[in-house]
Amino acid sequence: MSEKRKVQIVPPEEFGELKMVPPKDKAVGMPAVISTMKHISKEMGIWKGLKLLNKMNQKDGFDCPGCAWPDPDGKRSGLGEYCENGAKAIAEEATDRRVNPAFFEKYSVEEMSQWTDYKIGKSGRLTDPMYLAKGSSHYVPISWEEAFQKIADKLKSLDSPEEAVFYTSGRTSNEAAYLYQLMVRQFGTNNLPDCSNMCHESSGSGLSQTVGIGKGSVTLDDLHEAELIVVMGQNPGTNHPRMLSALEKCKNNGGKIISVNPVPETGNNVFVDPQNPMALLKGGTTLTDLFLQVRINGDVALLKAIMLLMLEAEEKAPGTVFDHDFINEYTAGYDAFMAELKQANLQEAIEQSGVEEKQIRKAADLFIQRKKIIICWAMGLTQHENGVDNIKEIVNILLLKGSIGKKGAGTCPVRGHSNVQGDRTMGIWEKPKDGFLDNLDSHFGIKTPRHHGYDAVDSIKACYENKVKFFLCLGGNFISATPDSQLTGEALQNCDMTVQVSTKLNRSHLVTGEEAIILPCLARSDKDNQKTGFQFVSVENSMGIVHKSRGSLEPFSDKLKSEPAIISGIAHALFGSDLINWAEMADNYDTIRDHIEATISGFDNYNKRVRDPKGFYLPNGARERKFGTPDGKAHFTPIALPNRQVKEGRLIMMTIRTHDQYNTTIYGMNDRYRGIMGERRVVLMNKKDMKEHGLKNQDVVNLISEFRGEERRANKFKVISYDIAKGCIGTYFPEANVLVPIDSVAKGSNTPVSKFVEVRLEKM
């Protein structure tokens, strides 16, 4: 193998101009409107931007490329069905900036890799297919036909299909995801990692084992009707701002809200609806009734303490707290669960949670008094060694209350990318079920592989060990999204060829295999014109609703192709069309949907139902108390206190996003709600911990993570005094991803433990 290019794998260690201002006490409102207009104006002009935003999340428009929060089934707001970060996402993909052949001629991959992720992302939209030859430092233009043939030739040259990995980002449409997994399985592998592996895999594992479906059980209306909503390990104000409207409706209907987080987040505090003049005048709605500042990974301890207090109340007045009718009819494992719960020590649980006892008692009272309860969560619960157990404990407390499978109650994992749930429904999974593969085999006349493939973490390891020679990414920024950034980059550099299907430049285009290809695709907001006319795609949101999405912008380059067209082009070059007519599916997406209907349950009359402006709900057994477990019951699970400890003088680090960021895409340099402006290389730290470590505001430190005798370093971060649970620190990703060990994963889901990294600080 030739010498690897000398590229920068992790973001450069350089500071901006840090400015601290008081954290905001209210979310959204006019500041969000002003921020939105600034981003839109800067990237594509205000009038073009407003025209485009008026189509986003509307029934005749396109789905937001950001989060997967559902749209209302009924009337949509004429003023706009988007949030600040959704508008930023559109500004990014509809930007007037271009990364064209002249750009690549000017800048080498080595030079571009020295840029920050922010600067790389702000370069603009990709215009042409590009090729990076072995030993070269510059991408050069390549025709689509030649690119497809190079990819096909490389795949055919492999000793085994297992030497290829096919990654998927969550923004890929149902149609593209289905074609992708079909191509990969015809090729002969299940190496189909996706972003779920790194985020919500623990949710899917925990829910599948307990209630028989790896998806949440609630609808948007359920949130409005809930008597109690618990928001755990989640920051809706930044990551899912439209969720705040649902929380406000819950409050207006008399519901209560508990927020559980190591850091108080503005979006969980007060919401000011920018579309409501009275809200602007009155200052908005207070959302959180009770804030529980849990220690990182103290969630099981917190829930167990609440359940012990619930048990105490139930024993005093039998039948008034627990829903025994529900438990007896619909659940299994209650006796074993109760035996474990009764052995738990309340004071030990309180201590491990990090929350004051009086606060926990207030939370328990709310659980005792209310019957319609929803628990929402995100990566603050899933990215832990015990992430699957975290989810099972949530199910336990909901089962005690009979709060699954009825209006206003249930499980609510809040997904990230706008179609990450649809990807999995379409078969993007390294561990496919035999029934699905049987359907593919009989319908298409192929023979799909049955052994499980690599997930995201296993793919990195396989590349590092030279077991993988080809890596294709359908969207996303694999280098910046994954743990152990330096190792991940070195792993991908071991490949013979890496291929990126992308809209914009990112670090994964610069840290490559010996050869690299960039295939520029249409964005969600672009018009998609194929041989049979303009096409639409479909997506599935967090609550299992499938609906159409049709772009409205004229593509800025005639060299762009849609994701289905790109996949079909690769597949045709690889297989021809003897068994599967790939060209036909690219020409007319109705054909793809016909194949989906024939092979995946729940998609009856797909082409007809998806044309209903509000879309349609997929079957959800947990929503109807028809649990898809082997015995048809929802399962209680005995869960022990995790009791995870760190060495004396060490801290627990979690990675977080800024308000100017969505996943690995960085829109700006300000974390407005937290009051951190102009800088990303910061450490949020409790003032008592700062004193114990001899640190003051804006001292510069290096971070060293420790795991199984190995150390990883991230240098040059500024310490900031912040209201975070004692013993815990927060840092932004992807800058801190280098500290997340590749072998530190959740049991049962293999999700990287990005929310519990043991670190020590080294003062510079």
Rosetta blueprint (number, residue, H / E / L):
1 M L
2 S L
3 E L
4 K L
5 R L
6 K L
7 V L
8 Q L
9 I L
10 V L
11 P L
12 P L
13 E L
14 E L
15 F L
16 G L
17 E L
18 L L
19 K E
20 M E
21 V L
22 P L
23 P L
24 K L
25 D L
26 K L
27 A E
28 V E
29 G H
30 M H
31 P H
32 A H
33 V H
34 I H
35 S H
36 T H
37 M H
38 K H
39 H H
40 I H
41 S H
42 K H
43 E H
44 M H
45 G L
46 I H
47 W H
48 K H
49 G H
50 L H
51 K H
52 L H
53 L H
54 N L
55 K L
56 M E
57 N L
58 Q L
59 K L
60 D L
61 G L
62 F E
63 D L
64 C L
65 P L
66 G L
67 C E
68 A L
69 W L
70 P L
71 D L
72 P L
73 D L
74 G L
75 K L
76 R L
77 S L
78 G L
79 L L
80 G L
81 E L
82 Y L
83 C L
84 E H
85 N H
86 G H
87 A H
88 K H
89 A H
90 I H
91 A H
92 E H
93 E H
94 A L
95 T L
96 D L
97 R L
98 R E
99 V E
100 N L
101 P H
102 A H
103 F H
104 F H
105 E H
106 K H
107 Y L
108 S L
109 V H
110 E H
111 E H
112 M H
113 S H
114 Q L
115 W L
116 T L
117 D H
118 Y H
119 K H
120 I H
121 G H
122 K L
123 S L
124 G L
125 R E
126 L E
127 T L
128 D L
129 P L
130 M E
131 Y E
132 L E
133 A L
134 K L
135 G L
136 S L
137 S L
138 H L
139 Y L
140 V E
141 P E
142 I L
143 S L
144 W H
145 E H
146 E H
147 A H
148 F H
149 Q H
150 K H
151 I H
152 A H
153 D H
154 K H
155 L H
156 K H
157 S H
158 L L
159 D L
160 S L
161 P H
162 E H
163 E H
164 A E
165 V E
166 F E
167 Y E
168 T E
169 S L
170 G L
171 R L
172 T L
173 S L
174 N H
175 E H
176 A H
177 A H
178 Y H
179 L H
180 Y H
181 Q H
182 L H
183 M H
184 V H
185 R H
186 Q H
187 F H
188 G L
189 T L
190 N L
191 N L
192 L L
193 P L
194 D E
195 C H
196 S H
197 N H
198 M H
199 C L
200 H L
201 E H
202 S H
203 S H
204 G H
205 S H
206 G H
207 L H
208 S H
209 Q H
210 T H
211 V H
212 G L
213 I L
214 G L
215 K L
216 G L
217 S L
218 V L
219 T L
220 L H
221 D H
222 D H
223 L H
224 H H
225 E H
226 A L
227 E L
228 L E
229 I E
230 V E
231 V E
232 M E
233 G L
234 Q L
235 N L
236 P H
237 G H
238 T H
239 N H
240 H L
241 P L
242 R L
243 M H
244 L H
245 S H
246 A H
247 L H
248 E H
249 K H
250 C H
251 K H
252 N H
253 N L
254 G L
255 G L
256 K E
257 I E
258 I E
259 S E
260 V E
261 N L
262 P L
263 V L
264 P L
265 E L
266 T H
267 G H
268 N H
269 N L
270 V E
271 F E
272 V E
273 D L
274 P L
275 Q L
276 N L
277 P H
278 M H
279 A H
280 L H
281 L H
282 K H
283 G L
284 G L
285 T E
286 T E
287 L L
288 T L
289 D L
290 L E
291 F E
292 L E
293 Q L
294 V L
295 R L
296 I L
297 N L
298 G L
299 D H
300 V H
301 A H
302 L H
303 L H
304 K H
305 A H
306 I H
307 M H
308 L H
309 L H
310 M H
311 L H
312 E H
313 A H
314 E H
315 E H
316 K H
317 A L
318 P L
319 G L
320 T L
321 V L
322 F L
323 D L
324 H H
325 D H
326 F H
327 I H
328 N H
329 E H
330 Y H
331 T E
332 A E
333 G L
334 Y H
335 D H
336 A H
337 F H
338 M H
339 A H
340 E H
341 L H
342 K H
343 Q H
344 A L
345 N L
346 L H
347 Q H
348 E H
349 A H
350 I H
351 E H
352 Q H
353 S H
354 G L
355 V L
356 E L
357 E H
358 K H
359 Q H
360 I H
361 R H
362 K H
363 A H
364 A H
365 D H
366 L H
367 F H
368 I H
369 Q H
370 R L
371 K L
372 K L
373 I E
374 I E
375 I E
376 C E
377 W E
378 A L
379 M H
380 G H
381 L H
382 T H
383 Q L
384 H L
385 E L
386 N L
387 G H
388 V H
389 D H
390 N H
391 I H
392 K H
393 E H
394 I H
395 V H
396 N H
397 I H
398 L H
399 L H
400 L H
401 K L
402 G L
403 S L
404 I L
405 G L
406 K L
407 K L
408 G L
409 A L
410 G E
411 T E
412 C E
413 P E
414 V L
415 R L
416 G L
417 H E
418 S L
419 N L
420 V H
421 Q H
422 G H
423 D H
424 R H
425 T H
426 M L
427 G L
428 I L
429 W L
430 E L
431 K L
432 P L
433 K L
434 D H
435 G H
436 F H
437 L H
438 D H
439 N H
440 L H
441 D H
442 S H
443 H H
444 F H
445 G L
446 I L
447 K L
448 T L
449 P L
450 R L
451 H L
452 H L
453 G L
454 Y L
455 D L
456 A H
457 V H
458 D H
459 S H
460 I H
461 K H
462 A H
463 C H
464 Y H
465 E L
466 N L
467 K L
468 V L
469 K L
470 F E
471 F E
472 L E
473 C E
474 L E
475 G L
476 G L
477 N L
478 F H
479 I H
480 S H
481 A H
482 T L
483 P L
484 D L
485 S H
486 Q H
487 L H
488 T H
489 G H
490 E H
491 A H
492 L H
493 Q H
494 N L
495 C L
496 D L
497 M E
498 T E
499 V E
500 Q E
501 V E
502 S E
503 T L
504 K E
505 L L
506 N L
507 R H
508 S H
509 H H
510 L L
511 V L
512 T L
513 G L
514 E L
515 E E
516 A E
517 I E
518 I E
519 L E
520 P E
521 C E
522 L L
523 A L
524 R L
525 S L
526 D E
527 K L
528 D L
529 N E
530 Q E
531 K L
532 T L
533 G E
534 F E
535 Q L
536 F L
537 V E
538 S E
539 V E
540 E E
541 N L
542 S L
543 M L
544 G L
545 I E
546 V E
547 H E
548 K E
549 S E
550 R L
551 G L
552 S L
553 L E
554 E L
555 P L
556 F L
557 S L
558 D L
559 K L
560 L L
561 K E
562 S L
563 E H
564 P H
565 A H
566 I H
567 I H
568 S H
569 G H
570 I H
571 A H
572 H H
573 A H
574 L H
575 F H
576 G L
577 S L
578 D L
579 L L
580 I L
581 N L
582 W H
583 A H
584 E H
585 M H
586 A H
587 D H
588 N L
589 Y H
590 D H
591 T H
592 I H
593 R H
594 D H
595 H H
596 I H
597 E H
598 A H
599 T H
600 I L
601 S L
602 G L
603 F L
604 D L
605 N L
606 Y H
607 N H
608 K H
609 R H
610 V L
611 R L
612 D L
613 P L
614 K L
615 G L
616 F E
617 Y E
618 L L
619 P L
620 N L
621 G H
622 A H
623 R H
624 E H
625 R L
626 K L
627 F L
628 G L
629 T L
630 P L
631 D L
632 G L
633 K L
634 A E
635 H E
636 F L
637 T L
638 P L
639 I L
640 A L
641 L L
642 P L
643 N L
644 R L
645 Q L
646 V L
647 K L
648 E L
649 G L
650 R L
651 L E
652 I E
653 M E
654 M E
655 T E
656 I E
657 R L
658 T L
659 H L
660 D L
661 Q E
662 Y E
663 N L
664 T L
665 T E
666 I E
667 Y L
668 G L
669 M L
670 N E
671 D E
672 R H
673 Y H
674 R H
675 G L
676 I E
677 M E
678 G L
679 E L
680 R L
681 R L
682 V E
683 V E
684 L E
685 M E
686 N L
687 K H
688 K H
689 D H
690 M H
691 K H
692 E H
693 H L
694 G L
695 L L
696 K L
697 N L
698 Q L
699 D L
700 V E
701 V E
702 N E
703 L E
704 I E
705 S E
706 E E
707 F E
708 R L
709 G L
710 E E
711 E E
712 R E
713 R E
714 A E
715 N E
716 K E
717 F E
718 K E
719 V E
720 I E
721 S E
722 Y L
723 D L
724 I L
725 A L
726 K L
727 G L
728 C E
729 I E
730 G E
731 T E
732 Y E
733 F L
734 P L
735 E L
736 A L
737 N H
738 V H
739 L H
740 V L
741 P L
742 I L
743 D L
744 S L
745 V E
746 A L
747 K L
748 G L
749 S L
750 N L
751 T L
752 P E
753 V L
754 S L
755 K L
756 F L
757 V E
758 E E
759 V E
760 R E
761 L E
762 E E
763 K E
764 M L
